[in-house]
Amino acid sequence: MLGIGEGQEAAVPDVIVVGAGNAAICAALAAREGGADVLVLEKADEAERGGNTFFTGGGFRFPYNGLAEIRGLIPDLSDAEVDRIEVGSYPASAMRDDLFRVTEGHADPTLVDHLIENAYPTAQWMREYGGMRWVLMYSRQAYEVDGKLRFWGGMITEAVGGGAGLSDSLFASMERRGIALRYGAKAQGLVTDDRGRVTGVRVKTVDGFENISAGAVILAAGGFEANVEMRTRYLGAGWEMAKVRGTRHNTGDAIKAALEIGAQSCGHWSSAHAVAWDLNAPSTGNRRIGDLYQKHSYPLGLIVNVHGERFVDEGADLRNYTYAKYGREILRQPHSVAFQIFDQQTVGRLRDEYRIKEVTKSEAMTLPELAADMGIDVGGFVRTIEAYNNACREGTYDPSRLDGLGTVGIDPPKSNWALPLDQPPYVAFAVTCGITFTFGGLRIEAKSAQVLDTEDRPIPGLYAAGELVGGLFYHNYPGGTGLMAGAVFGRTAGAAAAKAVRGG
């Protein structure tokens, strides 16, 4: 990997990219493709590199028109595999509807349009220029129905090796393309000239502070989810108790640096992507475990709090459209803890993350025994399960779609996949809130990813991509959109920065 060591005379790069996750490296690759000399600044050391990307499942959401386009990304998909699967289609109109539906209509239409128009082409570009490889998400986004693996929920592909594999592949692509990289370089501020143009980055290293000049700067260093003070100030009381799913280095430094020079804030600053996360997981991400502390099969069962009470509709929608907001609901429960409950009808369908040894779990032949072992109020729990079982009705169960098999006469309802919980042994998993990334950030112009100032004017020389861009997600989030948006706007920012610096 190219880099700048002690005693080296560093040439002024055309483009500096702040961050080294998916969005940042896509920006670096696009800038390099545009002919720019690029320097990537990574706050972490090499052992912790890659930002939140490393901790993801590696899933990408994009519109596609049937199997042919999926095979365009996965050319080694065999005929035997094809005979066993149903991928359906996911038109651009469906992706648009999903984004506006889950964000309650608040998503910026210009960002949505640019994302959807460029999502599939960017996935192709990542394969062709970046050397990425894709596979179908067999274990996470498919259920076997009538002898076929039926994919569901709009997100059906992932990078080979998940988030860790994606991160490694991106770094390998940078090395192949001759992109310089510095570890342990925290962006502390932005350097501007008298006309307000961004001309470099003020960096803090173990040796102190230095200014690094550049023709343009791209900020792609994540949100502020790992900053306890910012998290509590903007998300509200109680958020200091949330566990951080990913890197400990996403502390909002780049956002603050941009705001200090007049960048415009944007988006849902009091909201975040937050999920069900193992109760005894560490306070920040564990690189050995990755994303396997998550517990996302809750639509197949029930969720209760320590009083044994349900508090969400587990079957309100496909998992992809509820998991990123249900972490917030768990945080609001007593002691910020909840319990996912399953019986033998569904336990065989649980995702792989339920089978790791680092899991907070109990199993019992009776409901009172299960509750007592997990510290749930026994009486409240038994009453809740009895009421739920009595509210279930006959119907056709199909976990690969909204099957309409809902409860009658209880609140909250379970709108789909409502099977009576009556086949022991029963299994419970204890979870808390794991925050993934924050929704508030910087306003950008969609087609160039250039950062706008508080008067809606582009800040010369400054671009942004990834989780620190605001305006796309509000309240909730469709699974797989974060990595896809990071790649799309990273590519956009890199191409625009290279063009501005190099001309053409």
N, C-alpha and C positions, 0 to 999 in steps of 0.2 A: 504494500500500500504506500502510495506517495504521501509525503508529509514534509513538515518543516522542522528540522532539528536544531539543536544548539549550534551556533556559529554559522548557520546558513544565512545567506542573503536572500530574503524572500522577495520575489517579484510581486508587483501589485496585481492581484487577480481581477479578472473582469467581473466576476460574480462571487459573492460570499453567500453561502447558505448556512443559516443558523439552525442546528438540529440535525439528527441523523436517523430519523424514523422513515417510514414509508413516504410521507409527503415530501420530506426534505430530500431524500435521495432521488425520488422521481424528478424533483425540481433540478437537482444537480445534473442528472442524466440528460434532461431536456436542454438545459443550458449548454452542456457539453456538445450535444447534438447540433445546437445552433452555432457552434464554433467558439464558444467562450472558454477561457481558462477559469476553472472553478476551484474554490476552496470551501470545504465543509468544516464547520466548527461544531464539535460534539462536546457538550458539557461533561458527560461522564467519561470515565476511563474506558479502556478497551474491554475490560471484563464486564462492564455494565452498559455497553453501547446499545443503540437501537431504539431508545425511547419506548413508547407504549406498543409499538409494532411487535416487538418480541413477545409480548404477553397476550396478543390476540389469538383467535383461532385461525386467522388468515383468510376469512371469508370475504368475498366481494359480491356486491349486488350490482347488477347491470341489466338493462332490458335485452331480451333475446327472442328471436322468432323461431323457436323449435330446435330440434336436435342438431340440424346442420350447423347452426352457429355455435353450439356447444362443442361440436367436433372440430370446428375451426380453431378453438382454443385448446382442445385436447385431442390432437390428431391421432394419438396412440390408443384412443378408446376403441376397444375391440368389438367385433360384431357380436361375440358372445355376451359381452357386457351390455351392449345396446339391446339385445333381446330380453334382458332382465330388468330394464329400467323404463320409467315413464318420466320424462323431464318436462313435458308440456311446453308452454311458452310463457313469456313474461313481457308483454308489449310495453312500449314507452308510456302509453297512457296509463297502464296499471302502476308503473313505478311512480309516475307523477301523482296519481290518486293516493297512493300509499304515503308519499312524503307529505302531502297536504293534510291527509286524514290524521296521521299520528301527531303532526305538529299543530293540530287544531287550526289550520289555515294560515299560520303565521310565517311559514318558510318563505324566504325571499324568492319571488318567481324568477328573477334573473339568474340567481345561483342554481335553482332547480333546473331551469332550462339548459344551462351550460353543462351541468352535471349529467343530465340524461342524454343529451346529444353526444357527449364525449365519452361516456362510460365504457361502452363496448369497444370503440376504437382505442381507448387508452389501455384496456386489458390486452388487446392485440399488440399494441406498441410495447407494453411491458414484456410480452413474450418475445417479440421480434427484436427489439432494440435492447431491452434490459435482460433478456435471457431467463425470464421467469417461466416456471412450469406450473400448470394447473391440474387439479384433479376434482372429481365430483365429491361432494360432502356426504358420503355414504352413511357415516356413523352419526351425523348430527342433523341432517336435513332430509332424511328419507325413512319411510316406514314401509314394511312389506305388507301389501294388500293384494289379495287374490293372486298370490304368487309372483307379483312384480314389486320392485322397489320404486315407490312413488315419491318423487321429490316435491317439496311444497315450500310455500312461503317466499318465493321470489329470489332467494339466495341459495344457489345450489353448487357453486364452485369455491374452492379454496386453493391457496398456494400450497405446493408440495412442502410438507413438513410444518404446516400451520404457520403461526406467527414467527417462531424461531427459524423455520426454513425460509420464510419470506425475507426476514431480516438478513440472514446469511447470504441469500441470493442477491439482495440489493447491494450489500457491501462488496460482494464479488464482482458485480457489474461495475461499480465505481472503480475498482482496481483495474478491470479490463479497459476501461475508458480513460484511464490516466487522470482521475480526479483526486486532487490533494485533500488530505484529511488531517485535522488536529484534534487529538483527544485532550480532555481536561481543560477545555477552553470555554469558559462561561461568558456568554454575551451579557455585559453589564449595562450597556447603553449604545446608542447610535450616534455616529459622528455626522454632522451636517455642515454645509458651507453657509455663507452669508445669504444665499438665495433660498435656503431651506431644502436644498438637495441633500439626500443621504449619500455620504461619500465613504462610509466605512463603519466599523463596529469597534466599540470599546470592549476589550476582553480582559477577564480576570483569570489568571492561571496561578499555579503554586508559586511562581516567581514574582507575582505582582500584576500590575495593570499595563496594558499596552493598547495602542490604537492600530487597527489594521485597515488600510485603505482598500477601496474597491470601486468599480464602476457602478455596481448595483448590489443591493442586499435583499435576500429572500429570507423572511422569518418563517420557520416551520418547526418550532420548538415545543409544541404541545400547549395544553391549557394550564390551569393553576390548581388542579385537583390534589397535588401533593404538598400544597402550601396551606397549612392548617389555618393560619390567620386569614388568608384570602378566602378560603373555603367557607369559614364561619361568617366572615363579613358579608359575603355576597350570597351564599346559599342559605344561611340562617343558622339559628341556634340548633345544636345537636349534630351538625355536620362535622364537628371536630372529632366525633366518635366513629365516623365511617372509616373503614379500611380502604386502602388504595390498592386497586387491582394490579396496577402496572408499576412503572418506574418511579423512584423517589425523586427524580430530577425535574419533573414537570412542575415547576413552582411559579410559573407566570412571568419569568424574567423578560422574555421577549415582548409579551403584551405590555408590560409596564414601560419598557424602553420605548416602544412605539407611541404609547399615550403621552409620554413625557415630551415628545417633539410635536405633538398636536394631532396624532392619529385619532380617528373617530372610533369610539366604542360602538359595539353592535351586538345584537342577539339577546338571548335569554340568560342574563347574568345570574339569576337566582335559580337556575336549573342545571341539571347534569344527567349524564348517562350513568345509571347506578343499578346494580343487579343483586340477586341473591348470591352470597359468597359464604364459604364455609366459616362457621362461627369462630373456629380456632386457627384460622389462617393468620399469618403475620401481618403487621400493620402496613407493609408495602409488599410489592410483588416478589415472589420467589422464582428465580430464573429456572430452577430445576423443575418446579411444578408447572410454571407457565399459567395458562388460563384454567387449569383443571380444578381449582377451588370453586369455580362457578357451579351452580346447580340449576339447570335450565329445563328439567323435565317436569316442572310443577304442573303444567296443564293436564298431565296424566293422573294427578292426585289432588290432594287438598293442602292448604297452608293454614296453620293456626298460630296464635301467639301463646304466651306462657299461661294465659287464662283458658286456653283451649278454644278460643273463639276465632272463627274465620274473619278476614277483613278485606279480602279482594275476591273478585271473580276470576278464579284460576283459568276458566275456559272462555274468557271474554273475546279472545282472538287467537290466531296462531302465535306461537311463542315469539317469533321474530318481531311482533308488534306490541308486546307487553313487557318483555323482560327488562328493557332499559329504564322503565319507570317503576317497576315493582320493588326495586331496591330502596327507593325513597319511601315507599309504604312500609317496608320492614323497619327502616330507621325510626319511624314514628311509633312503633310498637313499644310496650314496656321492655326496658333493658335493651332495646334495639335488636331483638332476637325473634326468630320465627322458626317454625318446624314444618318441613314438607313430609307428608304422610302418603304412603302407598301400600297396596296389598298385592297379592300374588297375581292378580289379573294384569297388572301393569308393570311390575318391578322388572320383568324381563326386557321391557322396552326402554329402560332408563339409559341415558347417554353414558359414555365411557367414564366421564368425570365422577360418577357415583361409585366407581369401582376402585379408585385409588386408595392406598392405605391411609393417606393423610385426610381422613374424613371423620366428621363428628356424627356418629350413627348409632342407632339402637334398633334391635329387632325383638319382637315378642309375640307370643301366641294370642294374647288378649289385649284389648285396647287399654284397660286400666294399667296393666303391666308396662305397656309401652309408654304411657303418659308418666307414670311414676319414675321410670328410668331416665326420661329426658327432662324431668323437672317441670312438666306441664301440670296444671291443675286437673286432677283426675276427674272430678265431677263435671266440670265445665267441658272437658274434652269429650267425655262419653255422651253428654247431652248434645253437643255439636254434631258428632258423628251420627247419632241416632236420628236427629232432625234432618241431616243431609240424606241419609239412606232412605228415610221415608219420603223425601222430596224427589228422589230419582224416579224415572219412568221408563217404560219399554221403548226400544228404538234400535236403530242400526248404528253401531259404534265404528268410527273410522278416524283414526288419529291423523291422517294425512290431509284432512280438509275440515272445514267448519261443518260438523255433522249434525248440528242442531239438537243433539241429545242433551237437553238441559234439564235443570231442576224446576220444580213448581212449588211456589209458596214459601220460599226462604229468602232471607236477605243477609249478605249478598247472594245472588244466585250463582250457579255454575252453568254457563250458557251453552257449553259444548263439552263432550267427552265425560258426561256425568254418569259414571258407573258406581253402583253401591260399593262402599268400602266394607267388604264382609268376607274376604277370603284370606285367612291368616296363613303363615305368619305375617304380621304387619311390620313395616319398616319406617323409621323416621330419621330425617337428616336435619340437623340444627344449622341455621344460616343467620347471617347478619347482612348489613349493607356493604357492598363493595363498589366504590366509585371508580368509574372508568375514565371519563373526561368531562370537562365543563363545557357548557354551551355558549357562554359569553366570550366575546373576543373583539377582533378588529373588523371594520367594514372594508371590503374590497370591491373593486369593479370586476364584474364576473369574467369578462372576456380577456382581461389582461392579468387578473389577480393583483393589480396594483392597489396599494393601500390608499384609502381616501382620508383627507383631513376633515376637521369638523365643519368645513364649508363645502363638503362633497367634492373637493378638488383632489386629483391624484397627487400624492407626495412623490416628487421626482426621485427615482432611484430606489424606491422601497416597494416590495412585493410580499405577499403572505400566502400561506397554504396550510392545510391540515387543521388540527383541533383548535388552533388559536384564531381561526376565522369564525366570526359570528354571523348569524343570520340564516343559517340553514336548518338548525335543529331547535325546536321549542317544545318543552314539556316531555317529549318522547322522541323515539328514534327507530327507524326500520333497520333491523340487523343487516350488517354488511355494508351499510352506506358510508360509514366513517372511513374505512380503508379506501373505498372507491372514490369518495370525494377528495381524500388526501392525494391520491394518485392523479386524479383529473386536474385539480387546481395546482398541484405541484408541477405537473407537466406544463400547464398553462403559464405559471409564474416563471419557470425556467426558460421557456421559449420566448416569452415577452421580455425578460431581463436581458437575455442574450441578444435579441434583436435591437433593444434600446442601446446597448453598449457597443455592439459590433456593427450595427447598421444592417440594411438590407431588409 
